[in-house]
Amino acid sequence: MNFLKFLKKDEKKPEYKPTKKKSEQTEEVAVRKGEIGEHKIDIQLSQLPKEYKYINDLLIPNPKSKSGYSQVDHVIVSPFGIFVIETKNYQGTIYGSRERKNWLLNGKFKMINPIIQNYGHIKALEAFIDKSYHDHMYSMISFTKRCTLKIDMSLREITAKEMVIYDLYFLETVNRKAAILKLEYKEPIISNSNIQHIFEHLQKVNIIDPKVREKHKDILSGNVKQHDSTELCVICKKPVSEKVKSYCLSNKKFNGKVYCYDHQKSSS
């Protein structure tokens, strides 16, 4: 009997491992897919011509944004222009047009129009880039091949200033675009020394403080409440809500200015 008790003491009970909630599992999968998508872009960025400079995950001040900052996925400074890239890691069918405020994922889930979103990033970048280069900044939205794009065909054209592409063809698209610009302008728009200057300046203004970055994410995700907007209409000086402010700043026709509801009509 004592011998049997001794054997039972040596038996190991199975280790308990708590099961993760489905939402946690989904979030982890989304993060992994996002990291894979970013990695594919990073590999292609490393293959750019040596005279090009690029910076990833740039966080810069933007007093017109909800959080006070703009986070840009990638910026490429080349002899023939500056490419501002926003990457998207969705899976499904994307429906959208250039002017629509929201695009749809699988016909029912709303997402911010990435063209408008990246326009805001470009306007924020303009504060740190010489004015002579503002007309040579190009918007590029990169989706993974897990998406089917049903969008304006004009956004898929290589000659467009605002383009939507698949991440697999990112490097090819940048090279083709640069070749077209080279044919158009003949001589480089940005000298090698100015490419270096822009690159170093963007590195300097890039906010790397993890607390600031975390707060920026929390505000965008709705985890941090914002104070009521103190923004005024540029014409009548009437206070406008945060919603009206966001609408004006995300709409190209208002050119970065904020109008009350009445003056939105007269300014359009």
N, C-alpha and C positions, 0 to 999 in steps of 0.2 A: 504493500500500500504506500509506504514512504517513497519507494522507488517511482511509483506512478505520479506522486505529487511533485517529485523532483523534475520529471519530464515536463509536466504542465507548466512549471515555473519558467522553463527555457523557451516555451512557445511564445513567439512575438505576435502581439496584436497588430492587425493591419493599421498602417498609419492613415489618419483621417486627413483628407485634403478637401477644404471647402470648395464647393462648385461655384464658379464665377457666374454672375448674372449674365443673361443674354446680351443686355445693353453694353456690359463691360467687354464681353467677347467681341461684339461688333465694333466697338470703339478701337480695340487693339488691332483688329484686322484692318480697319480704316487707316490707322496710323502706319501700319506696316506697308500698306499699298501706297500711301502718300510718300513714305520714305523711298520706296522702290521707284516711284515716278520722279522724285527729286534726283535720285541717283542716276537715272537715265539721262536727265538733262545735264547733270554735272559731268558725266563722261563726255558728252558731246561738247560742252563748253571747253573742256581741256584740249579739244582738237581744233579750236579756232586758230586762225593765223596768229603768229607771234606778236604782231603789232597791235592786235586787239587786246583790250583790257576788260575784265568783267568782275563784278562784285555780286555776291549772293546774300539773300536775306537782309536787305538794307532797311533799317528803321530810322526814319527822319522826322523832324518836327513838321506838323501840318496843322496850324491853328483852325483850319476850316473843317477838319475831320471830327468825328464823334469822340474819338479818344485823345485828340490832339497830336496824333502821329499818323504816318502812312508807312505801311510795311510792304516793300517791293521784293518780289521773289528773286529776280535777276535783272541786272543792268549790264549791257554790253556797250562799250565805247569803241567805235571803229572809225577808220579814216573817212567813211562816207555817211556816218550817222550814228545815232544813239538808239539802241533797241531796249525797250522796257518790256519785260516778260512777266506775265501772270500765269502761274501753272494751276491747273484744275485736275483733281483726281477722282472725278465722279465716274460712276458706272451706269450705263443706260442710254436712253435716247434724249438728246438735248434739243429743245425747240427754242428758237429765238430770232430776233432781228436787231438791227443796229439801234433803232430808236426805242424799243420796248424797255421799260424800267426793269422788269423782271423777265427772266427766262424760265423755262420749265424743264424739269427732269422727269422723264417718263410720263409727261403730260399732266402731272398733278402736283409735283413738289416745286415750290418757287425757289429760285436762286437769283442773286443780284446779277444784273446784266454785267458781265465781265468787261465789256467794252467801256461802259460808263465807269466801272470800278477802276480800271487801269488808266482812264483819262484823269481821274482824281490823283492817281499816283504820279502821272506825268506833270500835272500842274504843281504838285508838291516838289518834284525834282527841279522844276524850272527856277525855284528860289535859290538853288545851289549851282546852277549851270549858266554860263554866259548867255545873254539874250540872243546873240548871233547864231546860236545853235538850236534855239527853240523850234524852228521850223524843220529841223532835221532829226526830230525825235519820233520814233516809230513804235506803235503798240502791237504786241504780239501775245495772243492768248493761246496757251498750249493745253490741249486735252489728251488723255491717254486713249489708246486704241480700244479700251473697254467701252468707249462711247461711240454712239452713232450721231453724227451732227446733222441736224435738219435746221439750217440757219440760212440767212441771206447769202446767196452765192458770191456776192460782191466782197464778202468778208474772207473768202477763200482765195481771192486773186492775189498773185504775187506782187502786182503793182499797187495794191491798196496800202494806205498808210496805217490802217487798223486791220490786223489779220488774225484769223483763227486757224490754228494748225493742229496736227497730231504730233505728239512728242517724239515719235519715232523719226519724223522728218524735220526735226528742229534744226539741226546743223545744216542740212541740205537747204532748208528755207532761208536761213541767215545768209549762207554763201550765195544763193541765187539772187536774193534781194540786194546784197552788196554789189554783185556783178552788174545788175540793172542800174543801180545808182552810179556806179563807176562809168558806165556808158553815157549816162545823162549829164554828169558833172565834169567828166574828163579828169579834173584835178581833185585831190583829196579836199574835203570840206574841213576836216580837223587834222592838224599836223600831229606828228608823233609826240612832240613836246606838250601840246595841248591835251592830247589823249592821256598822257601821264598825269598832267595837272588835274584834269577832271577826275580821274581815277583816285588820285591821292586826296582830293578834296572830299569826295564822297566817302572815302574810308574815314576821314577825319570827323565828318558830321554823323556818321553811322552810330546809333545809340546801342551800346552793347550791355548796358546795365540790366541784369536779369530781372530786377524788380520792376523796372519801367516796362520791359517787354511783357512781363506777366500781367501787369495792370492793363496794358494795351489790349491783350487778348481777353481779359476778363470783361472789359468794357464792351468790346465788340460782341462777346457771347452773351451779354446781358447780366453778368454776375455782379456788376458794380453799377449802382444807380448814379445817374448824372443829375447835376443841378439843372433847374429850368433854364432854357436858353435866354441869353440877354441880347441875342442878335436883333438888329433893327433893319427894317426895309430901307434900302439905299435912297429911295425917293421921298417917302413920307415920314421916315424915322419911327414908324409904328413897330412895337415889339412883335416878333413872330415866334411861333412854336418851334420846338426842335424838329418836328416832323416837316414843317414848311422849309426850315433851313436846310435840312438834308435833301429834300426834293430839289431845291434850287441849285445846290452845290453839285448834285449828281446829274443835272440836266445841262447839256452843252450850250443850249440856246441862251442861257443866262450868263454865260462867260464868267463863272466863278462869283457872281454877285447874288445877293439875297433880296428877294422882293416879297411883299405881302401878297395876299391872294388877289386883290384888286389890281395891283401894278404888274402882276405876272402877265395879265392879258395885254396890257399896253406895251410891255417890253418885248413880247414875242412877235 
